[in-house]
Amino acid sequence: MKKLRKSAKHRSIFGICGGIADFLGISALSVRLIFLITLPTSILIYIILHNSMDEERRTL
């Protein structure tokens, strides 16, 4: 079972959109565009997700 985590690979600012994209199996760019289209609401959602999502384990 997949868990929603911040992305270590698709990371622009904090990896929130990349983590959502990995979880849903879609492009990180499409998630970022959705966040831009819904901008006033998405800022609050982004802050909540930043504080609640776990970091993805990085492999060396």
C-alpha positions in Angstrom: 0.0 0.0 0.0 1.4 3.4 -1.0 1.7 6.2 1.5 1.5 9.9 0.7 5.0 11.3 1.2 7.0 14.3 0.1 9.0 13.5 -3.0 12.7 13.4 -3.0 13.0 13.2 -6.8 10.3 15.7 -8.0 11.1 18.5 -5.7 10.7 22.2 -6.6 10.1 23.7 -3.2 9.2 21.1 -0.6 8.2 18.1 -2.7 4.5 18.4 -2.0 3.3 18.3 -5.6 5.8 15.7 -6.5 4.6 13.5 -3.7 1.0 13.9 -4.7 2.0 13.0 -8.3 3.9 9.9 -7.3 0.9 8.8 -5.1 -1.6 9.3 -7.9 0.7 8.0 -10.7 0.6 11.2 -12.8 3.0 13.9 -13.9 4.3 16.4 -11.2 3.8 19.2 -13.7 0.1 18.5 -14.0 -0.3 18.6 -10.2 1.6 21.9 -10.1 -0.7 23.3 -12.8 -3.7 22.3 -10.8 -2.3 24.1 -7.8 -1.7 27.2 -9.9 -5.2 27.2 -11.3 -6.7 26.9 -7.8 -4.2 29.4 -6.3 -6.1 31.1 -3.4 -7.3 27.8 -1.9 -4.2 25.8 -2.8 -1.9 28.0 -0.7 -3.7 26.9 2.5 -3.8 23.2 1.3 0.0 23.4 0.5 0.8 24.7 4.0 -1.3 22.0 5.7 0.3 19.3 3.5 3.8 20.6 4.2 3.3 20.3 7.9 1.6 16.9 7.8 3.4 14.9 5.1 6.4 12.7 5.9 9.6 12.9 4.0 10.4 10.2 1.5 13.5 8.2 2.4 16.4 9.1 0.2 18.6 6.4 -1.3 22.3 6.8 -1.7 
